[in-house]
């Protein structure tokens, strides 16, 4: 049985960790935002991948209790935002 020495202490509400990554892809076509997270979807002219990278990334982040989103900057690129909950010593991560 795991031992969590801080399990009976009240949880401290902390701001999530936020990571933003901006690319310079020129932006997404209108209405494509959420579609890029679907398996085998590619929005750009570069088809060297198989279209699973963002799908796998989002699923892994969600499995950690977080979220992955995209914000389109037309004519410039995209900003991908990862929000993750802070883990506290002795407290398990959310299911």
N, C-alpha and C positions, 0 to 999 in steps of 0.2 A: 504494500500500500504506500503510495507516495506521501511524503511529508512536506507540508506547506506551513512553515513557521508563522507566516503572516495571514493565514487563512481566516482568522477570527477578527482581524483588524478591519475597520471600515475602509471601503475603497475610496481612493482619492481620485476625483474627477480631473483628468489632465487633458489638455488639448491634444488632438490627434497629430501625428507626424504627417506633414504634407511635403511632397516632392513634386516639383514641376520640371518637365523637360520640354524644350521648344525645338522644333525642327524648322527647316527652311525649304519645305517641299512645294511651296507655292500655294498651299491651302487645299481644301477639299472641295469637290463639286457640291453644289447645293443639295441638301437632303441626304448626304452620305454619312454624316457623323456617327451614328450608332451602328450602321452597317459594317463598318470596318472591324468591329469586334466579333462579327459572325465568322464561323469557320470557312476557310477557303475563299474569303472575299479579299480582293485587292483593288484599290482605287486608283493607283498610279500606273504609269506606263511601264515601270520596272516590274517584271514578272519573274524575277530570279528566285523568289521564295515560293512557298506553297500556300501562304495566307493563313497560317496558324499562330504566328507569333503574338499578335494582340489578343487572340482568343485565349491562348494558354496563359498569358500574362494576367488578364483580367480574372480568370478562374483561380489562379494561384493567390492573387491579392484578395479576392473575395473569401477564399478559404481561410485567410488570416484575419477576417473580420473587417477588411478594408474595401476600398472602391477604386476603380480606375475610370477616368473620364477623359474626353477630348474636347477642346475648344478650338474652333476653326478661326484662323486669322486669314481671311481671303486675300490672295495675292502675296502672302508672306509665308505662312506655314501653319503648324498646329502646335497647341500646348497640351501635353498629356499631364494630367494631375493624378497623383496617387495619394490617397488618404489612408493612413493606417492607425489603428488604436495603439496607444502606448501600453506596453506590458508592464506590470508591476511585479516586483520580486515576490515570489511565493504565491502568485495568483495565476491560474491557468488562463490561456487565451480563450476568447469566446469560441463556441462550437461552430 
